[in-house]
Amino acid sequence: KNKMHLFSGTGIVRGSVPEMEWDELNRKVELWTQVS
């Protein structure tokens, strides 16, 4: 079985909106899931 481990960070810092950070992370992951 092929595996790929993807590590991606978001900038959850003072003043950031966690929901928007999750949206950013989801966009990054979607780019990888569309490749297969």
CHARMM-style PDB file with segment names, atoms N, HN, CA, C and O in Angstrom:
ATOM      1  N   LYS     1       0.850  -1.181   0.000  1.00  0.00      PROA
ATOM      2  CA  LYS     1       0.000   0.000   0.000  1.00  0.00      PROA
ATOM      3  C   LYS     1       0.890   1.237   0.000  1.00  0.00      PROA
ATOM      4  O   LYS     1       1.820   1.347   0.799  1.00  0.00      PROA
ATOM      5  N   ASN     2       0.598   2.152  -0.892  1.00  0.00      PROA
ATOM      6  HN  ASN     2      -0.157   2.063  -1.541  1.00  0.00      PROA
ATOM      7  CA  ASN     2       1.344   3.412  -0.949  1.00  0.00      PROA
ATOM      8  C   ASN     2       0.825   4.380   0.102  1.00  0.00      PROA
ATOM      9  O   ASN     2      -0.379   4.481   0.339  1.00  0.00      PROA
ATOM     10  N   LYS     3       1.744   5.080   0.719  1.00  0.00      PROA
ATOM     11  HN  LYS     3       2.722   4.998   0.527  1.00  0.00      PROA
ATOM     12  CA  LYS     3       1.381   6.074   1.726  1.00  0.00      PROA
ATOM     13  C   LYS     3       2.129   7.365   1.471  1.00  0.00      PROA
ATOM     14  O   LYS     3       3.231   7.369   0.922  1.00  0.00      PROA
ATOM     15  N   MET     4       1.515   8.452   1.876  1.00  0.00      PROA
ATOM     16  HN  MET     4       0.619   8.449   2.321  1.00  0.00      PROA
ATOM     17  CA  MET     4       2.190   9.738   1.842  1.00  0.00      PROA
ATOM     18  C   MET     4       1.821  10.478   3.115  1.00  0.00      PROA
ATOM     19  O   MET     4       0.647  10.571   3.475  1.00  0.00      PROA
ATOM     20  N   HSD     5       2.818  10.995   3.783  1.00  0.00      PROA
ATOM     21  HN  HSD     5       3.772  10.919   3.491  1.00  0.00      PROA
ATOM     22  CA  HSD     5       2.595  11.793   4.980  1.00  0.00      PROA
ATOM     23  C   HSD     5       2.782  13.251   4.600  1.00  0.00      PROA
ATOM     24  O   HSD     5       3.839  13.641   4.103  1.00  0.00      PROA
ATOM     25  N   LEU     6       1.770  14.042   4.830  1.00  0.00      PROA
ATOM     26  HN  LEU     6       0.912  13.725   5.234  1.00  0.00      PROA
ATOM     27  CA  LEU     6       1.792  15.455   4.473  1.00  0.00      PROA
ATOM     28  C   LEU     6       1.725  16.280   5.747  1.00  0.00      PROA
ATOM     29  O   LEU     6       0.799  16.145   6.547  1.00  0.00      PROA
ATOM     30  N   PHE     7       2.707  17.125   5.919  1.00  0.00      PROA
ATOM     31  HN  PHE     7       3.459  17.235   5.269  1.00  0.00      PROA
ATOM     32  CA  PHE     7       2.740  18.006   7.077  1.00  0.00      PROA
ATOM     33  C   PHE     7       2.562  19.438   6.587  1.00  0.00      PROA
ATOM     34  O   PHE     7       3.309  19.914   5.732  1.00  0.00      PROA
ATOM     35  N   SER     8       1.587  20.098   7.130  1.00  0.00      PROA
ATOM     36  HN  SER     8       0.980  19.711   7.825  1.00  0.00      PROA
ATOM     37  CA  SER     8       1.307  21.470   6.731  1.00  0.00      PROA
ATOM     38  C   SER     8       0.887  22.245   7.965  1.00  0.00      PROA
ATOM     39  O   SER     8       0.139  21.747   8.806  1.00  0.00      PROA
ATOM     40  N   GLY     9       1.366  23.444   8.057  1.00  0.00      PROA
ATOM     41  HN  GLY     9       1.973  23.849   7.374  1.00  0.00      PROA
ATOM     42  CA  GLY     9       1.033  24.237   9.233  1.00  0.00      PROA
ATOM     43  C   GLY     9       0.128  25.401   8.900  1.00  0.00      PROA
ATOM     44  O   GLY     9      -0.026  25.797   7.745  1.00  0.00      PROA
ATOM     45  N   THR    10      -0.455  25.924   9.936  1.00  0.00      PROA
ATOM     46  HN  THR    10      -0.329  25.602  10.874  1.00  0.00      PROA
ATOM     47  CA  THR    10      -1.249  27.137   9.815  1.00  0.00      PROA
ATOM     48  C   THR    10      -0.787  28.096  10.888  1.00  0.00      PROA
ATOM     49  O   THR    10      -0.150  27.698  11.862  1.00  0.00      PROA
ATOM     50  N   GLY    11      -1.106  29.342  10.706  1.00  0.00      PROA
ATOM     51  HN  GLY    11      -1.623  29.666   9.914  1.00  0.00      PROA
ATOM     52  CA  GLY    11      -0.632  30.357  11.638  1.00  0.00      PROA
ATOM     53  C   GLY    11      -1.667  30.749  12.670  1.00  0.00      PROA
ATOM     54  O   GLY    11      -2.265  31.822  12.587  1.00  0.00      PROA
ATOM     55  N   ILE    12      -1.879  29.875  13.645  1.00  0.00      PROA
ATOM     56  HN  ILE    12      -1.393  29.004  13.712  1.00  0.00      PROA
ATOM     57  CA  ILE    12      -2.825  30.212  14.704  1.00  0.00      PROA
ATOM     58  C   ILE    12      -2.076  31.030  15.748  1.00  0.00      PROA
ATOM     59  O   ILE    12      -1.382  30.495  16.612  1.00  0.00      PROA
ATOM     60  N   VAL    13      -2.238  32.320  15.639  1.00  0.00      PROA
ATOM     61  HN  VAL    13      -2.802  32.754  14.937  1.00  0.00      PROA
ATOM     62  CA  VAL    13      -1.561  33.262  16.531  1.00  0.00      PROA
ATOM     63  C   VAL    13      -2.599  34.254  17.051  1.00  0.00      PROA
ATOM     64  O   VAL    13      -3.754  34.238  16.624  1.00  0.00      PROA
ATOM     65  N   ARG    14      -2.185  35.098  17.958  1.00  0.00      PROA
ATOM     66  HN  ARG    14      -1.247  35.110  18.305  1.00  0.00      PROA
ATOM     67  CA  ARG    14      -3.105  36.096  18.507  1.00  0.00      PROA
ATOM     68  C   ARG    14      -3.700  36.929  17.373  1.00  0.00      PROA
ATOM     69  O   ARG    14      -2.978  37.456  16.527  1.00  0.00      PROA
ATOM     70  N   GLY    15      -5.010  37.035  17.372  1.00  0.00      PROA
ATOM     71  HN  GLY    15      -5.596  36.607  18.059  1.00  0.00      PROA
ATOM     72  CA  GLY    15      -5.696  37.820  16.354  1.00  0.00      PROA
ATOM     73  C   GLY    15      -6.162  37.006  15.157  1.00  0.00      PROA
ATOM     74  O   GLY    15      -6.957  37.497  14.355  1.00  0.00      PROA
ATOM     75  N   SER    16      -5.685  35.774  15.018  1.00  0.00      PROA
ATOM     76  HN  SER    16      -5.039  35.375  15.669  1.00  0.00      PROA
ATOM     77  CA  SER    16      -6.135  34.959  13.893  1.00  0.00      PROA
ATOM     78  C   SER    16      -7.492  34.343  14.210  1.00  0.00      PROA
ATOM     79  O   SER    16      -7.894  34.241  15.368  1.00  0.00      PROA
ATOM     80  N   VAL    17      -8.175  33.942  13.167  1.00  0.00      PROA
ATOM     81  HN  VAL    17      -7.849  34.025  12.226  1.00  0.00      PROA
ATOM     82  CA  VAL    17      -9.487  33.309  13.311  1.00  0.00      PROA
ATOM     83  C   VAL    17      -9.296  31.817  13.030  1.00  0.00      PROA
ATOM     84  O   VAL    17      -9.048  31.436  11.887  1.00  0.00      PROA
ATOM     85  N   PRO    18      -9.409  30.969  14.057  1.00  0.00      PROA
ATOM     86  CA  PRO    18      -9.136  29.542  13.864  1.00  0.00      PROA
ATOM     87  C   PRO    18      -9.900  28.910  12.706  1.00  0.00      PROA
ATOM     88  O   PRO    18      -9.347  28.073  11.992  1.00  0.00      PROA
ATOM     89  N   GLU    19     -11.164  29.294  12.506  1.00  0.00      PROA
ATOM     90  HN  GLU    19     -11.614  29.974  13.086  1.00  0.00      PROA
ATOM     91  CA  GLU    19     -11.938  28.713  11.403  1.00  0.00      PROA
ATOM     92  C   GLU    19     -11.297  29.028  10.054  1.00  0.00      PROA
ATOM     93  O   GLU    19     -11.289  28.189   9.153  1.00  0.00      PROA
ATOM     94  N   MET    20     -10.761  30.238   9.918  1.00  0.00      PROA
ATOM     95  HN  MET    20     -10.767  30.920  10.649  1.00  0.00      PROA
ATOM     96  CA  MET    20     -10.101  30.607   8.662  1.00  0.00      PROA
ATOM     97  C   MET    20      -8.802  29.832   8.492  1.00  0.00      PROA
ATOM     98  O   MET    20      -8.425  29.493   7.369  1.00  0.00      PROA
ATOM     99  N   GLU    21      -8.116  29.549   9.590  1.00  0.00      PROA
ATOM    100  HN  GLU    21      -8.422  29.824  10.501  1.00  0.00      PROA
ATOM    101  CA  GLU    21      -6.889  28.765   9.511  1.00  0.00      PROA
ATOM    102  C   GLU    21      -7.200  27.339   9.073  1.00  0.00      PROA
ATOM    103  O   GLU    21      -6.448  26.755   8.293  1.00  0.00      PROA
ATOM    104  N   TRP    22      -8.304  26.770   9.567  1.00  0.00      PROA
ATOM    105  HN  TRP    22      -8.915  27.245  10.201  1.00  0.00      PROA
ATOM    106  CA  TRP    22      -8.709  25.437   9.131  1.00  0.00      PROA
ATOM    107  C   TRP    22      -9.057  25.447   7.644  1.00  0.00      PROA
ATOM    108  O   TRP    22      -8.727  24.506   6.923  1.00  0.00      PROA
ATOM    109  N   ASP    23      -9.721  26.506   7.182  1.00  0.00      PROA
ATOM    110  HN  ASP    23      -9.989  27.271   7.768  1.00  0.00      PROA
ATOM    111  CA  ASP    23     -10.045  26.620   5.754  1.00  0.00      PROA
ATOM    112  C   ASP    23      -8.774  26.628   4.920  1.00  0.00      PROA
ATOM    113  O   ASP    23      -8.714  25.989   3.869  1.00  0.00      PROA
ATOM    114  N   GLU    24      -7.761  27.347   5.382  1.00  0.00      PROA
ATOM    115  HN  GLU    24      -7.810  27.867   6.235  1.00  0.00      PROA
ATOM    116  CA  GLU    24      -6.487  27.397   4.661  1.00  0.00      PROA
ATOM    117  C   GLU    24      -5.848  26.015   4.613  1.00  0.00      PROA
ATOM    118  O   GLU    24      -5.354  25.592   3.568  1.00  0.00      PROA
ATOM    119  N   LEU    25      -5.857  25.318   5.731  1.00  0.00      PROA
ATOM    120  HN  LEU    25      -6.259  25.662   6.580  1.00  0.00      PROA
ATOM    121  CA  LEU    25      -5.282  23.976   5.769  1.00  0.00      PROA
ATOM    122  C   LEU    25      -6.044  23.039   4.842  1.00  0.00      PROA
ATOM    123  O   LEU    25      -5.431  22.242   4.132  1.00  0.00      PROA
ATOM    124  N   ASN    26      -7.366  23.123   4.840  1.00  0.00      PROA
ATOM    125  HN  ASN    26      -7.863  23.771   5.417  1.00  0.00      PROA
ATOM    126  CA  ASN    26      -8.173  22.279   3.953  1.00  0.00      PROA
ATOM    127  C   ASN    26      -7.865  22.556   2.491  1.00  0.00      PROA
ATOM    128  O   ASN    26      -7.823  21.624   1.687  1.00  0.00      PROA
ATOM    129  N   ARG    27      -7.647  23.819   2.127  1.00  0.00      PROA
ATOM    130  HN  ARG    27      -7.681  24.576   2.779  1.00  0.00      PROA
ATOM    131  CA  ARG    27      -7.288  24.143   0.732  1.00  0.00      PROA
ATOM    132  C   ARG    27      -5.960  23.500   0.356  1.00  0.00      PROA
ATOM    133  O   ARG    27      -5.816  22.975  -0.748  1.00  0.00      PROA
ATOM    134  N   LYS    28      -4.994  23.536   1.260  1.00  0.00      PROA
ATOM    135  HN  LYS    28      -5.110  23.962   2.157  1.00  0.00      PROA
ATOM    136  CA  LYS    28      -3.693  22.919   0.989  1.00  0.00      PROA
ATOM    137  C   LYS    28      -3.835  21.417   0.787  1.00  0.00      PROA
ATOM    138  O   LYS    28      -3.225  20.849  -0.119  1.00  0.00      PROA
ATOM    139  N   VAL    29      -4.640  20.773   1.629  1.00  0.00      PROA
ATOM    140  HN  VAL    29      -5.135  21.235   2.365  1.00  0.00      PROA
ATOM    141  CA  VAL    29      -4.827  19.324   1.525  1.00  0.00      PROA
ATOM    142  C   VAL    29      -5.582  18.973   0.251  1.00  0.00      PROA
ATOM    143  O   VAL    29      -5.262  17.972  -0.391  1.00  0.00      PROA
ATOM    144  N   GLU    30      -6.570  19.766  -0.130  1.00  0.00      PROA
ATOM    145  HN  GLU    30      -6.830  20.579   0.392  1.00  0.00      PROA
ATOM    146  CA  GLU    30      -7.342  19.498  -1.345  1.00  0.00      PROA
ATOM    147  C   GLU    30      -6.455  19.455  -2.578  1.00  0.00      PROA
ATOM    148  O   GLU    30      -6.702  18.663  -3.487  1.00  0.00      PROA
ATOM    149  N   LEU    31      -5.435  20.286  -2.624  1.00  0.00      PROA
ATOM    150  HN  LEU    31      -5.234  20.930  -1.885  1.00  0.00      PROA
ATOM    151  CA  LEU    31      -4.521  20.266  -3.765  1.00  0.00      PROA
ATOM    152  C   LEU    31      -3.880  18.894  -3.918  1.00  0.00      PROA
ATOM    153  O   LEU    31      -3.708  18.412  -5.038  1.00  0.00      PROA
ATOM    154  N   TRP    32      -3.529  18.267  -2.813  1.00  0.00      PROA
ATOM    155  HN  TRP    32      -3.669  18.658  -1.904  1.00  0.00      PROA
ATOM    156  CA  TRP    32      -2.900  16.942  -2.855  1.00  0.00      PROA
ATOM    157  C   TRP    32      -3.910  15.850  -3.168  1.00  0.00      PROA
ATOM    158  O   TRP    32      -3.578  14.897  -3.872  1.00  0.00      PROA
ATOM    159  N   THR    33      -5.139  15.965  -2.662  1.00  0.00      PROA
ATOM    160  HN  THR    33      -5.409  16.739  -2.090  1.00  0.00      PROA
ATOM    161  CA  THR    33      -6.118  14.904  -2.897  1.00  0.00      PROA
ATOM    162  C   THR    33      -6.624  14.923  -4.335  1.00  0.00      PROA
ATOM    163  O   THR    33      -7.094  13.896  -4.825  1.00  0.00      PROA
ATOM    164  N   GLN    34      -6.545  16.044  -5.018  1.00  0.00      PROA
ATOM    165  HN  GLN    34      -6.164  16.879  -4.620  1.00  0.00      PROA
ATOM    166  CA  GLN    34      -6.994  16.123  -6.406  1.00  0.00      PROA
ATOM    167  C   GLN    34      -5.983  15.521  -7.364  1.00  0.00      PROA
ATOM    168  O   GLN    34      -6.320  15.232  -8.513  1.00  0.00      PROA
ATOM    169  N   VAL    35      -4.753  15.325  -6.916  1.00  0.00      PROA
ATOM    170  HN  VAL    35      -4.479  15.559  -5.983  1.00  0.00      PROA
ATOM    171  CA  VAL    35      -3.703  14.781  -7.781  1.00  0.00      PROA
ATOM    172  C   VAL    35      -3.961  13.318  -8.083  1.00  0.00      PROA
ATOM    173  O   VAL    35      -3.699  12.862  -9.196  1.00  0.00      PROA
ATOM    174  N   SER    36      -4.473  12.571  -7.105  1.00  0.00      PROA
ATOM    175  HN  SER    36      -4.686  12.942  -6.201  1.00  0.00      PROA
ATOM    176  CA  SER    36      -4.641  11.122  -7.287  1.00  0.00      PROA
ATOM    177  C   SER    36      -5.874  10.755  -8.055  1.00  0.00      PROA
ATOM    178  OT1 SER    36      -6.133   9.572  -8.278  1.00  0.00      PROA
TER     179      SER     36
END
